[in-house]
Amino acid sequence: MALTPDEARAFHDEIHVMDLHADTAKLMDKLGYDLAARHERPMPKLANVFGHVDLPRLRDGGVAGQFFSFWTTPYPERGCTKSVVKQLDALDVAMAKNPSDLAWTRTGADVRAAKAQRKIAALGGIEGGQALEGTLDAIEPFARRGVRYLGLLHFSANAIGRPAKGRGADPDAGLTAFGRDVVRECERCGVIVDLAHINRRGFFDALEVGSLPPMVSHTGVLGVHEHWRNIDDEQIRAVANRQGCIGIIFSRKYLGSASIESVVDHILHVIAVAGEDVPALGSDFDGFVVPPEGLEDVGAMPNLTVALSRRGVTPRVLEKILGGNVLRVLDAVPAWGTLRA
C-alpha cells in the first residue's frame, strides 16, 4: 500500500535517510551561504540550479545524513587542495555555529548517534582527484579531517585518469600508475573510492585495483536513459559484486525526464539489475542541476518515498534505498580515526 505524505515523513523519522552528494559547501565558501537559514526556492523553476539545501529543509525532508561534496575547478590544477580545505573550513564554521543541529560524522555509528541526539549528520566527500594535485601525500590529511570518499575524476583529466566527458576525455585511457596508487592509498586511509564521472575503462581499472566496497555517489543509468553521464548494467553489477552502492542523481538531463517518476525508474532499474542492496540517493543538489518536479529541494525528500511506495517498494527495501545501503558501505570501510590513533 502506498504511503501518504504524512506517513512518509513519519517513516523518515524512524530510519536514516542519507544523500551522497550536495555541493552546498562551495556556496558557503564562495558566497557566504548561511546553512542555518531557510532559503526560498529560486524562481522561475527552471533557474532552480542551486540553493537546494539548508538545515531547516534538511529537517523538513527528514534527512539524517548529508554528504557535502567539495569540488574544484582545475584550471590550473594547482590550488585545488587549498580550495577543498576552504570548503571544509566553511563547513566547520557552520557546525561550530549550530552545534545542536549539525554533527560532523565519519562512520555509520556516528550517523546513528547523531540521529539519536536529533542532530543532522554531516559527512564529507571530494569530487575530482585534481584536489590531490598529483601527490599521494594529500590523501591522509583529508582522511584525518573526515573526508569519506574521493571521486577520482570530475569534468577534466587529471593525474589519476580521464573523465567520461570533458577536457582530456579519452575512452581508451584507463587509470594511470598514479591513479592505481591513489586507489590503494584511499583504502589504506579509509577513504571510499567514488566512481562518478570517470570513464568506463578507468571505472573497471579502479575496481580491479581496489578490494573494499566502492560507490558511485551520483549518477543515472543507461538502462533508463541514454546519456554519457550514466552507467551501464555491467558497471552496476560490478559495483554490486564489490558490495558497493550507487547514488541516483536528481538532475533532469541525466534522468531523461522532469518527473519524479524518472528517479524511481532509475532506482528500480538498479534493483532489477543488481538487487536491493545497491541503490542509494545522490541528489547533486546545489550542483547547478535542475531537479525534477516534486524534488525541488531537500525538503521534498518525502515525496520520493511516496513515489517509490506507489510503485510497490516495501518499507524494508525503502529503508535500504533511502540510507541503509550507504550506512552499510560506511560500516564496511573503516574511517581513519576508527583504526588509528
C-alpha positions as CSV (number, residue, x, y, z in Angstrom):
1,M,0.0,0.0,0.0
2,A,1.3,3.4,-0.9
3,L,2.4,5.8,1.8
4,T,0.7,9.1,2.3
5,P,3.0,12.2,2.6
6,D,2.4,12.3,6.4
7,E,3.3,8.6,6.6
8,A,6.4,9.1,4.6
9,R,7.6,11.9,6.9
10,A,6.9,9.7,9.9
11,F,8.8,6.9,8.2
12,H,11.8,9.2,7.7
13,D,11.8,9.8,11.5
14,E,12.3,6.0,12.0
15,I,15.1,5.4,9.6
16,H,18.3,7.0,8.4
17,V,17.8,9.0,5.1
18,M,21.2,9.7,3.5
19,D,22.1,11.8,0.5
20,L,25.5,11.1,-1.0
21,H,26.2,14.3,-2.9
22,A,25.4,18.0,-2.4
23,D,27.7,20.9,-3.5
24,T,26.5,23.3,-0.8
25,A,29.9,23.8,0.8
26,K,31.1,25.7,-2.3
27,L,28.2,28.2,-1.9
28,M,29.2,28.5,1.8
29,D,32.8,29.2,0.9
30,K,32.4,31.5,-2.1
31,L,29.0,33.2,-1.5
32,G,28.7,33.2,2.3
33,Y,25.6,31.0,2.0
34,D,24.1,30.5,5.5
35,L,23.4,26.8,6.0
36,A,21.3,27.6,9.1
37,A,18.9,29.9,7.3
38,R,15.8,28.8,5.3
39,H,16.2,29.8,1.7
40,E,13.4,30.3,-0.7
41,R,13.4,28.3,-4.0
42,P,14.7,30.4,-6.9
43,M,12.2,31.5,-9.5
44,P,11.4,30.6,-12.1
45,K,11.6,26.9,-11.5
46,L,13.9,26.3,-14.5
47,A,16.5,28.5,-12.8
48,N,16.4,26.2,-9.7
49,V,20.0,25.2,-10.1
50,F,21.3,25.9,-6.5
51,G,20.0,26.9,-3.1
52,H,18.5,23.4,-2.5
53,V,20.0,22.6,0.9
54,D,19.9,24.2,4.3
55,L,19.3,23.0,7.9
56,P,15.6,23.8,8.1
57,R,14.9,22.0,4.8
58,L,17.1,19.0,5.8
59,R,14.7,18.8,8.8
60,D,11.7,19.1,6.6
61,G,13.0,16.3,4.4
62,G,13.7,14.0,7.4
63,V,17.3,13.7,6.3
64,A,19.6,12.0,8.8
65,G,22.9,12.4,6.9
66,Q,24.1,14.7,4.2
67,F,27.3,14.2,2.3
68,F,28.8,17.6,1.4
69,S,31.0,17.2,-1.7
70,F,33.9,19.5,-2.2
71,W,34.6,20.4,-5.9
72,T,37.3,22.4,-7.5
73,T,38.0,24.0,-10.9
74,P,41.2,22.5,-12.2
75,Y,42.5,25.4,-14.3
76,P,45.3,25.0,-13.4
77,E,45.3,22.0,-11.1
78,R,47.5,23.9,-8.6
79,G,45.3,25.4,-5.9
80,C,42.8,22.6,-5.8
81,T,43.9,21.3,-2.4
82,K,43.5,24.7,-0.9
83,S,40.1,25.0,-2.4
84,V,38.9,21.8,-0.7
85,V,40.4,22.9,2.6
86,K,38.5,26.2,2.4
87,Q,35.2,24.3,1.8
88,L,36.0,22.0,4.8
89,D,36.7,25.1,6.8
90,A,33.3,26.6,5.8
91,L,31.5,23.5,6.9
92,D,33.4,23.5,10.2
93,V,32.3,27.1,10.8
94,A,28.7,26.1,10.2
95,M,29.0,23.2,12.7
96,A,30.6,25.5,15.3
97,K,27.7,27.9,14.9
98,N,25.0,25.2,15.0
99,P,26.2,22.5,17.5
100,S,22.7,21.4,18.5
101,D,21.7,20.9,14.9
102,L,24.7,19.6,13.0
103,A,27.4,17.0,13.8
104,W,30.5,16.0,11.8
105,T,30.4,12.3,11.3
106,R,32.7,9.7,9.8
107,T,31.1,6.3,10.4
108,G,27.7,4.6,10.3
109,A,27.8,4.5,14.1
110,D,28.4,8.3,14.2
111,V,25.4,8.9,11.9
112,R,23.2,6.7,14.1
113,A,24.4,8.5,17.2
114,A,23.8,11.9,15.7
115,K,20.2,11.0,14.8
116,A,19.6,9.7,18.4
117,Q,20.7,13.2,19.5
118,R,18.4,14.8,17.0
119,K,21.3,16.2,15.0
120,I,21.9,16.1,11.3
121,A,25.0,14.1,10.4
122,A,27.4,16.0,8.0
123,L,29.8,13.9,6.0
124,G,32.5,14.9,3.5
125,G,33.5,13.8,0.0
126,I,35.8,15.2,-2.7
127,E,34.6,15.5,-6.3
128,G,37.6,15.2,-8.5
129,G,41.1,13.8,-7.9
130,Q,42.7,17.1,-9.0
131,A,42.3,18.0,-5.3
132,L,45.3,15.8,-4.7
133,E,47.5,18.0,-7.0
134,G,49.3,14.8,-8.2
135,T,50.6,13.7,-4.8
136,L,49.5,10.7,-2.6
137,D,50.5,12.7,0.4
138,A,47.3,14.7,0.2
139,I,45.0,11.7,0.9
140,E,45.9,11.1,4.5
141,P,45.4,14.7,5.7
142,F,42.0,14.7,4.0
143,A,41.1,11.5,5.7
144,R,42.2,12.9,9.1
145,R,39.8,15.8,8.5
146,G,37.0,13.3,7.9
147,V,36.7,13.1,4.1
148,R,35.0,9.7,3.5
149,Y,35.1,9.5,-0.3
150,L,37.2,10.6,-3.2
151,G,35.7,11.0,-6.7
152,L,38.7,10.1,-8.8
153,L,37.5,12.3,-11.8
154,H,35.3,15.2,-12.4
155,F,35.0,17.1,-15.8
156,S,38.6,17.1,-16.7
157,A,41.6,14.8,-17.0
158,N,43.9,14.7,-14.0
159,A,46.9,12.7,-12.9
160,I,44.6,9.8,-12.0
161,G,42.9,9.2,-15.3
162,R,40.3,10.5,-17.7
163,P,36.7,11.7,-17.3
164,A,33.6,10.2,-19.0
165,K,33.3,13.6,-20.8
166,G,35.1,16.9,-20.6
167,R,38.7,18.2,-21.0
168,G,41.0,15.4,-21.9
169,A,38.3,12.7,-22.2
170,D,39.6,9.6,-23.9
171,P,37.6,6.3,-23.8
172,D,40.7,4.2,-24.4
173,A,42.8,5.6,-21.5
174,G,42.5,3.8,-18.1
175,L,43.9,4.7,-14.7
176,T,47.5,5.8,-14.7
177,A,50.0,4.2,-12.4
178,F,49.5,7.1,-10.1
179,G,45.7,6.5,-10.2
180,R,46.2,2.9,-9.2
181,D,48.3,4.1,-6.3
182,V,45.6,6.5,-5.3
183,V,43.0,3.7,-5.1
184,R,45.3,1.8,-2.8
185,E,46.1,4.8,-0.6
186,C,42.4,5.7,-0.3
187,E,41.7,2.2,1.0
188,R,44.6,2.4,3.4
189,C,43.3,5.7,4.8
190,G,39.6,4.7,5.0
191,V,38.5,6.9,2.0
192,I,35.8,5.2,-0.2
193,V,36.6,5.3,-3.9
194,D,33.9,7.1,-5.8
195,L,33.5,6.2,-9.5
196,A,31.2,9.0,-10.6
197,H,32.4,10.9,-13.7
198,I,35.2,8.5,-14.5
199,N,35.4,7.0,-18.0
200,R,34.4,3.3,-18.4
201,R,37.8,1.9,-18.7
202,G,39.0,3.7,-15.6
203,F,35.9,2.6,-13.8
204,F,36.8,-1.1,-14.2
205,D,40.5,-0.4,-13.6
206,A,39.7,1.1,-10.2
207,L,37.5,-1.9,-9.3
208,E,40.4,-4.2,-10.3
209,V,42.8,-2.5,-8.1
210,G,40.6,-2.0,-5.0
211,S,39.3,-4.5,-2.6
212,L,36.9,-2.5,-0.4
213,P,33.3,-1.5,-1.3
214,P,33.2,1.4,-3.7
215,M,30.4,3.8,-4.5
216,V,29.1,5.9,-7.4
217,S,28.0,8.9,-5.5
218,H,25.7,10.5,-8.1
219,T,24.7,9.0,-11.5
220,G,21.9,7.9,-13.8
221,V,21.7,4.6,-15.5
222,L,21.8,3.8,-19.2
223,G,19.1,1.2,-18.9
224,V,16.6,4.0,-18.4
225,H,18.1,7.0,-20.3
226,E,20.9,7.2,-22.8
227,H,23.4,9.8,-21.7
228,W,27.2,10.0,-21.5
229,R,26.9,10.6,-17.7
230,N,25.1,7.4,-17.0
231,I,26.5,4.0,-16.2
232,D,25.6,0.7,-17.9
233,D,24.3,-2.6,-16.5
234,E,27.8,-4.2,-16.4
235,Q,29.1,-1.3,-14.3
236,I,26.1,-1.6,-12.0
237,R,26.7,-5.3,-11.5
238,A,30.4,-4.7,-10.9
239,V,29.7,-2.3,-8.1
240,A,27.2,-4.8,-6.6
241,N,29.8,-7.6,-6.8
242,R,32.0,-5.5,-4.6
243,Q,29.2,-4.7,-2.1
244,G,29.1,-1.0,-3.1
245,C,26.3,1.4,-3.6
246,I,25.1,3.7,-6.4
247,G,23.5,7.1,-5.7
248,I,20.9,8.1,-8.2
249,I,21.2,11.7,-9.3
250,F,18.2,14.1,-9.3
251,S,19.3,16.0,-12.5
252,R,16.6,16.1,-15.2
253,K,19.0,15.9,-18.1
254,Y,20.6,12.7,-16.7
255,L,17.3,11.2,-15.6
256,G,15.7,11.9,-19.0
257,S,12.5,13.5,-17.6
258,A,11.2,16.3,-15.4
259,S,9.1,13.9,-13.4
260,I,9.9,12.4,-10.0
261,E,8.9,9.1,-11.5
262,S,12.1,9.1,-13.5
263,V,14.1,8.9,-10.3
264,V,12.0,5.9,-9.3
265,D,12.7,4.4,-12.8
266,H,16.5,4.6,-12.3
267,I,16.3,3.2,-8.8
268,L,14.1,0.3,-9.8
269,H,16.4,-0.4,-12.8
270,V,19.4,-0.8,-10.4
271,I,17.4,-3.2,-8.3
272,A,16.3,-5.2,-11.3
273,V,20.0,-5.5,-12.5
274,A,21.8,-5.9,-9.2
275,G,19.4,-6.2,-6.2
276,E,18.1,-4.1,-3.4
277,D,21.4,-3.7,-1.6
278,V,22.8,-1.4,-4.3
279,P,20.7,1.8,-4.9
280,A,21.0,4.9,-2.9
281,L,20.3,8.7,-3.2
282,G,22.9,11.0,-4.8
283,S,20.9,14.2,-5.5
284,D,23.7,16.6,-6.7
285,F,21.7,19.4,-5.0
286,D,23.4,22.7,-5.3
287,G,25.5,21.4,-8.1
288,F,23.9,23.5,-10.9
289,V,21.4,20.8,-11.7
290,V,17.7,21.3,-12.3
291,P,15.9,18.7,-10.1
292,P,12.6,17.1,-11.2
293,E,9.2,18.3,-10.2
294,G,8.4,17.2,-6.7
295,L,12.0,17.1,-5.7
296,E,12.8,20.8,-5.9
297,D,14.9,20.8,-2.8
298,V,16.0,18.6,0.1
299,G,12.8,19.4,2.0
300,A,10.9,17.4,-0.6
301,M,12.6,14.1,0.1
302,P,9.4,12.5,1.5
303,N,7.8,12.9,-2.0
304,L,10.3,10.4,-3.3
305,T,9.4,8.0,-0.6
306,V,5.7,8.3,-1.5
307,A,6.5,7.8,-5.2
308,L,8.6,4.7,-4.5
309,S,5.9,3.2,-2.3
310,R,3.3,3.8,-5.1
311,R,5.5,1.6,-7.3
312,G,5.4,-1.2,-4.9
313,V,8.6,-0.7,-2.9
314,T,8.1,-2.2,0.5
315,P,9.2,-0.4,3.7
316,R,12.0,-2.9,4.2
317,V,13.5,-2.1,0.8
318,L,12.7,1.6,1.2
319,E,14.9,1.7,4.3
320,K,17.8,0.3,2.2
321,I,17.3,2.7,-0.7
322,L,16.9,5.8,1.4
323,G,20.0,5.3,3.5
324,G,20.6,1.8,4.7
325,N,22.8,0.8,1.8
326,V,25.0,3.9,2.4
327,L,25.3,3.0,6.1
328,R,26.4,-0.5,5.1
329,V,29.2,0.8,3.0
330,L,30.3,3.2,5.7
331,D,30.3,0.3,8.1
332,A,32.4,-1.8,5.7
333,V,35.1,0.8,5.0
334,P,36.6,1.8,8.4
335,A,37.2,5.5,8.7
336,W,40.7,6.9,9.5
337,G,40.0,7.6,13.2
338,T,38.4,4.2,14.0
339,L,41.5,2.1,13.5
340,R,44.3,4.6,14.0
341,A,45.2,7.0,16.9
